Amino acid sequence: MKRKVNKEDSLDNRLKTLIHLDIKRSFPYSKAVTFDSLLNLLTTYAYSNTKVQYCQGMNFIAGFLLVITKNGSMAFKILKTVIEDYELQDLFIQDALLLKRKFYQLDRLINNKYPDIGKLFRMTGVTSTLYGSPWIMTIFTRSMQLTNKDQPSEMLMRIWDFFLLDKWKAIFKAALFFVDEVSCQLMDADLEKILATFSSISNGEIFHDSLAAEKFTKRYKEIRLTNHTLDNLKTEYGNIFNNINNVLNQTPS
């Protein structure tokens, strides 16, 4: 596959430009993820999956896989499996619909699990669309990519351990864990402070250390969340989406 990428040049210029730009701003201070290694991995995948090719967010996932495998071929195999078997392909292709559903599920879970926080969010106009994109679109790899030792943070490794086992349930559990951990800081906060708190999570400023990772591991089973619940929220969102479409499509008689 690498030989094919090097010999052929069928990727359109817009896509190649996007990949190049994203690589430059993905891991600017990393010695573990080089420009060429990430370029080879992303262009190889773009050739192998013509439905997806490349979408923003894949660069962080691919870089993370390069770091933990230290092998381009192995990173490609894992990237292919994760994108195509873990619903990421649909997320990248149909991001407008599927991403909104993920946001809806997370908002409803927060409201159900932590009613006080849910009430505060409704009062301040906070929804997961304002802070959750890097969590969902990159499976936290943008939020918590590398420590100063150029290795994935312990928290990111734990999240991915659970993600590979439990798929999207693990991502929602991680999000709920973070919300609960900062809940004391959020109470009585205004919109600016709430978003600043979530920014500190998404920028990897907090929850990087092994103690936080260990706490998340212990709490993981305590955060009760079933696939049945997620399926119900999926159906709930689908019904709302369809009802809105029906209203919008109605023409005056």
Kinemage of the C-alpha trace (Angstrom):
@kinemage 1
@onewidth
@group {chain A} dominant
@subgroup {mainchain}
@vectorlist {calphas} color= white
{ca met a 1} P 0.000 0.000 0.000
{ca lys a 2} L 2.827 2.413 0.768
{ca arg a 3} L 4.326 1.642 -2.653
{ca lys a 4} L 1.009 2.470 -4.284
{ca val a 5} L 0.793 5.775 -2.455
{ca asn a 6} L 4.277 6.759 -3.516
{ca lys a 7} L 3.719 5.888 -7.174
{ca glu a 8} L 0.185 7.152 -7.711
{ca asp a 9} L -1.072 10.676 -7.354
{ca ser a 10} L -4.845 10.415 -7.620
{ca leu a 11} L -5.705 12.314 -4.430
{ca asp a 12} L -7.181 15.646 -5.424
{ca asn a 13} L -5.224 18.765 -4.556
{ca arg a 14} L -7.792 19.981 -2.002
{ca leu a 15} L -7.516 16.759 -0.020
{ca lys a 16} L -3.718 16.690 -0.175
{ca thr a 17} L -3.564 20.307 0.976
{ca leu a 18} L -5.889 19.558 3.892
{ca ile a 19} L -3.804 16.571 5.007
{ca his a 20} L -0.583 18.597 4.826
{ca leu a 21} L -2.046 21.486 6.817
{ca asp a 22} L -3.507 19.223 9.492
{ca ile a 23} L -0.268 17.308 9.906
{ca lys a 24} L 1.683 20.526 10.477
{ca arg a 25} L -0.602 21.559 13.328
{ca ser a 26} L -1.251 18.124 14.839
{ca phe a 27} L 1.927 17.343 16.770
{ca pro a 28} L 4.121 20.432 16.346
{ca tyr a 29} L 6.383 19.707 19.334
{ca ser a 30} L 6.506 15.934 19.035
{ca lys a 31} L 9.586 13.976 18.099
{ca ala a 32} L 7.644 10.727 18.170
{ca val a 33} L 5.298 11.666 15.303
{ca thr a 34} L 7.187 12.906 12.260
{ca phe a 35} L 5.629 14.693 9.320
{ca asp a 36} L 6.543 11.889 6.910
{ca ser a 37} L 5.295 9.044 9.114
{ca leu a 38} L 1.930 10.722 9.654
{ca leu a 39} L 1.673 11.692 5.985
{ca asn a 40} L 2.348 8.107 4.884
{ca leu a 41} L -0.247 6.713 7.282
{ca leu a 42} L -3.006 9.182 6.361
{ca thr a 43} L -2.466 9.045 2.600
{ca thr a 44} L -2.280 5.254 2.715
{ca tyr a 45} L -5.619 5.147 4.484
{ca ala a 46} L -7.093 7.677 2.053
{ca tyr a 47} L -6.253 5.332 -0.818
{ca ser a 48} L -7.580 2.281 0.999
{ca asn a 49} L -10.983 3.747 1.932
{ca thr a 50} L -12.397 5.817 -0.890
{ca lys a 51} L -15.619 6.476 1.065
{ca val a 52} L -13.851 8.304 3.852
{ca gln a 53} L -10.443 9.173 2.366
{ca tyr a 54} L -9.501 11.776 4.975
{ca cys a 55} L -11.442 13.859 7.480
{ca gln a 56} L -10.225 16.242 10.166
{ca gly a 57} L -9.802 14.399 13.426
{ca met a 58} L -8.165 11.371 11.844
{ca asn a 59} L -4.777 13.094 12.107
{ca phe a 60} L -4.828 12.989 15.917
{ca ile a 61} L -6.012 9.382 16.048
{ca ala a 62} L -3.370 8.324 13.510
{ca gly a 63} L -0.604 10.141 15.376
{ca phe a 64} L -1.622 8.532 18.654
{ca leu a 65} L -1.500 5.087 17.016
{ca leu a 66} L 1.956 5.791 15.605
{ca val a 67} L 3.201 6.664 19.080
{ca ile a 68} L 1.863 3.572 20.812
{ca thr a 69} L 2.760 1.087 18.055
{ca lys a 70} L 5.980 2.684 16.760
{ca asn a 71} L 5.145 0.843 13.549
{ca gly a 72} L 3.406 2.328 10.503
{ca ser a 73} L 1.944 -0.967 9.284
{ca met a 74} L 0.496 -1.846 12.674
{ca ala a 75} L -0.836 1.690 13.109
{ca phe a 76} L -2.561 1.404 9.729
{ca lys a 77} L -4.254 -1.872 10.684
{ca ile a 78} L -5.563 -0.442 13.955
{ca leu a 79} L -6.657 2.802 12.290
{ca lys a 80} L -8.571 0.842 9.661
{ca thr a 81} L -10.259 -1.335 12.293
{ca val a 82} L -11.201 1.565 14.552
{ca ile a 83} L -12.624 3.718 11.767
{ca glu a 84} L -14.516 0.972 9.978
{ca asp a 85} L -15.685 -1.196 12.890
{ca tyr a 86} L -16.264 1.388 15.636
{ca glu a 87} L -18.757 3.688 13.886
{ca leu a 88} L -16.134 6.328 13.126
{ca gln a 89} L -16.597 5.865 9.394
{ca asp a 90} L -20.214 6.970 9.638
{ca leu a 91} L -19.185 9.804 11.934
{ca phe a 92} L -16.688 11.101 9.391
{ca ile a 93} L -18.983 10.642 6.400
{ca gln a 94} L -22.232 11.787 8.014
{ca asp a 95} L -20.799 14.066 10.695
{ca ala a 96} L -23.672 16.556 10.538
{ca leu a 97} L -26.191 13.895 11.558
{ca leu a 98} L -24.231 11.393 13.615
{ca leu a 99} L -22.180 13.983 15.500
{ca lys a 100} L -25.364 15.802 16.509
{ca arg a 101} L -26.775 12.524 17.793
{ca lys a 102} L -23.668 11.914 19.903
{ca phe a 103} L -24.011 15.407 21.343
{ca tyr a 104} L -27.683 14.780 22.082
{ca gln a 105} L -26.893 11.503 23.841
{ca leu a 106} L -24.209 13.140 25.966
{ca asp a 107} L -26.438 16.069 26.939
{ca arg a 108} L -29.235 13.723 27.961
{ca leu a 109} L -26.858 11.511 29.940
{ca ile a 110} L -25.477 14.498 31.834
{ca asn a 111} L -28.990 15.697 32.599
{ca asn a 112} L -30.024 12.238 33.820
{ca lys a 113} L -26.883 11.432 35.820
{ca tyr a 114} L -26.207 14.884 37.248
{ca pro a 115} L -29.494 16.850 37.364
{ca asp a 116} L -27.949 19.895 39.080
{ca ile a 117} L -25.305 20.214 36.391
{ca gly a 118} L -27.940 19.634 33.734
{ca lys a 119} L -30.034 22.457 35.163
{ca leu a 120} L -27.027 24.769 35.264
{ca phe a 121} L -26.198 23.958 31.651
{ca arg a 122} L -29.744 24.715 30.537
{ca met a 123} L -29.703 28.045 32.400
{ca thr a 124} L -26.372 29.090 30.892
{ca gly a 125} L -26.997 27.680 27.420
{ca val a 126} L -24.185 25.129 27.625
{ca thr a 127} L -24.462 22.058 25.420
{ca ser a 128} L -21.858 19.479 24.490
{ca thr a 129} L -21.572 21.076 21.045
{ca leu a 130} L -19.551 23.816 22.765
{ca tyr a 131} L -16.912 21.529 24.269
{ca gly a 132} L -17.373 17.932 23.111
{ca ser a 133} L -16.082 17.920 19.527
{ca pro a 134} L -12.459 17.021 20.369
{ca trp a 135} L -13.705 14.294 22.692
{ca ile a 136} L -15.952 12.674 20.116
{ca met a 137} L -14.289 13.412 16.768
{ca thr a 138} L -10.809 12.348 17.906
{ca ile a 139} L -11.661 9.867 20.693
{ca phe a 140} L -9.876 12.188 23.144
{ca thr a 141} L -6.579 11.970 21.207
{ca arg a 142} L -6.624 15.713 20.575
{ca ser a 143} L -7.508 16.475 24.183
{ca met a 144} L -4.868 14.360 25.863
{ca gln a 145} L -2.363 13.432 23.238
{ca leu a 146} L 1.184 13.590 24.611
{ca thr a 147} L 2.933 14.359 27.873
{ca asn a 148} L 6.197 16.289 28.018
{ca lys a 149} L 7.957 12.947 27.665
{ca asp a 150} L 6.418 12.563 24.201
{ca gln a 151} L 4.263 9.661 25.322
{ca pro a 152} L 0.462 9.359 25.487
{ca ser a 153} L -0.920 10.423 28.823
{ca glu a 154} L -1.941 7.646 31.172
{ca met a 155} L -5.530 8.868 31.050
{ca leu a 156} L -5.650 8.618 27.257
{ca met a 157} L -4.294 5.090 27.377
{ca arg a 158} L -6.961 4.054 29.894
{ca ile a 159} L -9.727 5.628 27.812
{ca trp a 160} L -8.554 3.739 24.740
{ca asp a 161} L -8.284 0.462 26.653
{ca phe a 162} L -11.969 0.775 27.512
{ca phe a 163} L -12.898 2.125 24.082
{ca leu a 164} L -11.447 -0.910 22.303
{ca leu a 165} L -13.511 -3.126 24.609
{ca asp a 166} L -16.764 -1.192 24.981
{ca lys a 167} L -16.715 1.144 21.975
{ca trp a 168} L -18.805 4.312 22.356
{ca lys a 169} L -20.058 3.453 25.807
{ca ala a 170} L -16.502 4.041 27.028
{ca ile a 171} L -16.355 7.504 25.458
{ca phe a 172} L -19.592 8.553 27.112
{ca lys a 173} L -18.397 7.157 30.434
{ca ala a 174} L -15.173 9.131 30.162
{ca ala a 175} L -17.136 12.308 29.397
{ca leu a 176} L -19.413 11.704 32.393
{ca phe a 177} L -16.382 11.114 34.594
{ca phe a 178} L -14.864 14.452 33.593
{ca val a 179} L -18.118 16.320 34.127
{ca asp a 180} L -18.485 14.797 37.581
{ca glu a 181} L -14.862 15.545 38.499
{ca val a 182} L -15.240 19.263 37.735
{ca ser a 183} L -18.822 19.576 38.992
{ca cys a 184} L -17.788 21.562 42.087
{ca gln a 185} L -16.022 24.100 39.886
{ca leu a 186} L -19.049 24.379 37.627
{ca met a 187} L -21.747 25.077 40.190
{ca asp a 188} L -22.865 28.724 40.100
{ca ala a 189} L -20.391 29.393 37.277
{ca asp a 190} L -21.249 31.497 34.253
{ca leu a 191} L -20.882 30.447 30.629
{ca glu a 192} L -17.332 31.762 30.328
{ca lys a 193} L -16.078 29.899 33.383
{ca ile a 194} L -17.820 26.665 32.388
{ca leu a 195} L -16.253 26.709 28.934
{ca ala a 196} L -12.846 27.609 30.417
{ca thr a 197} L -13.092 24.582 32.708
{ca phe a 198} L -13.898 22.271 29.811
{ca ser a 199} L -11.128 23.880 27.790
{ca ser a 200} L -8.644 22.910 30.493
{ca ile a 201} L -9.745 19.295 29.994
{ca ser a 202} L -9.698 19.427 26.205
{ca asn a 203} L -6.264 21.076 26.197
{ca gly a 204} L -4.854 18.356 28.399
{ca glu a 205} L -4.097 20.749 31.248
{ca ile a 206} L -5.759 18.514 33.840
{ca phe a 207} L -6.374 14.773 34.241
{ca his a 208} L -3.068 13.887 32.564
{ca asp a 209} L -1.467 12.209 35.558
{ca ser a 210} L -1.540 8.583 36.602
{ca leu a 211} L -3.560 9.320 39.754
{ca ala a 212} L -6.441 10.690 37.676
{ca ala a 213} L -6.166 7.716 35.340
{ca glu a 214} L -6.312 5.305 38.247
{ca lys a 215} L -9.353 7.088 39.646
{ca phe a 216} L -11.082 6.868 36.268
{ca thr a 217} L -10.322 3.149 36.084
{ca lys a 218} L -11.881 2.571 39.507
{ca arg a 219} L -14.899 4.718 38.707
{ca tyr a 220} L -15.490 3.172 35.294
{ca lys a 221} L -17.648 0.305 36.537
{ca glu a 222} L -19.478 2.586 38.964
{ca ile a 223} L -20.704 4.817 36.137
{ca arg a 224} L -23.789 2.855 35.211
{ca leu a 225} L -24.416 3.031 31.494
{ca thr a 226} L -25.751 0.327 29.232
{ca asn a 227} L -25.888 -0.080 25.479
{ca his a 228} L -29.653 -0.310 25.891
{ca thr a 229} L -29.718 3.213 27.321
{ca leu a 230} L -27.631 4.511 24.431
{ca asp a 231} L -29.912 2.741 21.954
{ca asn a 232} L -32.971 4.340 23.563
{ca leu a 233} L -31.377 7.787 23.299
{ca lys a 234} L -30.493 7.039 19.690
{ca thr a 235} L -34.135 6.213 18.967
{ca glu a 236} L -35.275 9.270 20.920
{ca tyr a 237} L -33.038 11.531 18.856
{ca gly a 238} L -34.185 9.864 15.633
{ca asn a 239} L -37.821 10.513 16.496
{ca ile a 240} L -37.112 14.165 17.249
{ca phe a 241} L -35.112 14.536 14.044
{ca asn a 242} L -37.865 12.940 11.979
{ca asn a 243} L -40.572 15.070 13.598
{ca ile a 244} L -38.643 18.241 12.854
{ca asn a 245} L -38.121 17.164 9.260
{ca asn a 246} L -41.820 16.378 8.879
{ca val a 247} L -42.743 19.838 10.136
{ca leu a 248} L -40.208 21.514 7.871
{ca asn a 249} L -41.373 19.539 4.856
{ca gln a 250} L -45.045 20.311 5.336
{ca thr a 251} L -46.360 22.700 2.709
{ca pro a 252} L -49.323 25.028 3.279
{ca ser a 253} L -52.541 23.607 1.856
